[in-house]
Amino acid sequence: MNFDDELRAALQREPAPADFAARVLGKTTKTRALPLWRRPAALAIAAALALTALVPSAVYQYRQHRRAIEARDQLILALSIARVQLQQVRERIQHNTRHKI
Amino acid sequence: MAVDFAGIVADNQSMVFSIAVRFLRDREGAEELAQDVFLQLYQKLREIESPAHATGWLRRAICHRCIDEARKRKLRPRIGLDAVPEPLAESRNPDLLLNERLRRMVEELPESARMVVLLRYQEDLDPGDIAEMLNMPVSTVKSQLHRSLAVLRGRLEKQEICR
């Protein structure tokens, strides 16, 4: 027998442990028997649906918040303009009163 | 074409387990890895066209998983009882003793060379098929085979002289 044949003889496939196939098949059955709500794909879909439901409400709330801030800024601007104008009127009145006296 | 998973396991368990156990030198780890590879195939069963396709897929998968596992173990060494060689009993059949010595010497080859030798002599694959499976040039496979055979012959002769 040459060396190649000796190696082939030495490296013949070894049988797998007796219960190997049963254990593999048992694991596949467990995978199949998982309830729907515990399967990774189902969990991913549920998470996606929850996100889809939450996103529009979050966007709506954010827009409302922005609008409130804009309204507040406009009010502050209007009040400051009014304050300046009132100040000018008061100064004019004071000036006229001083002239008459 | 629908394939029968139980049939695939029955037909290929010995091939997958043998590659793993001879490469990793650890029966427990090899069994775990072999089971994992079959479960991986189970999840891809729809893509499998025929029993031959399944065999090729499993062979490639176990080779690459073994190489990855060996790399991981270099980072986290794991020594099982199987890593410690059993003492050879003098009274046993000389052919069996030779086979055992050869297997042990193959297990001591560097990882890449060990996988090439296993695929060549256990799986009877051509250097071209081995090269494709391990993503390496055919010339590398041939040179690794050549060097491995020289090393194995040398070690065997040395052992014969010492006995």
Interface residues (C-beta under 8 A of the other chain):
Chain A: F3 D4 E6 L7 R8 A9 A10 L11 Q12 R13 E14 P15 A16 P17 F20 A21 R23 V24 L25 K27 T28 T31
Chain B: F5 A6 V9 A10 Q13 S14 M15 V16 F17 S18 V21 R22 E31 A34 Q35 F38 L39 Y42 D95 L98 N99 E100 L102 R103 V106 V117 L118 Y121 Q122 D124 L149 L152 R153
